[in-house]
Amino acid sequence: MIISVKVIPNSKKSEVKKIGENIFKIKVDAKAEDGKANRRLVEILAEYFKVPESSVFISKGVKSRNKTIEFKSISKSFE
């Protein structure tokens, strides 16, 4: 799954707001320095979509407020 997000860093509280199909506005309670806001964004999205953080990947816009997020599928190996 791929979504587009607009990130608002340094907010008082974290919040996820769906504004369209696969388009989200996300308030992040971390500053946009040293990757802190991006790490917090991944945590927030993982919690919101109930997936592990390792499956959330910022594919475009690492240094921008407008980002494209990809969710990698989780594959299980069967023995």
Summary of the structure (lengths in Angstrom):
residues: 79
radius of gyration: 12.7
end to end distance: 27.4
largest distance: 46.7
contacts: 193
relative contact order: 0.25
helix: 22%
strand: 37%
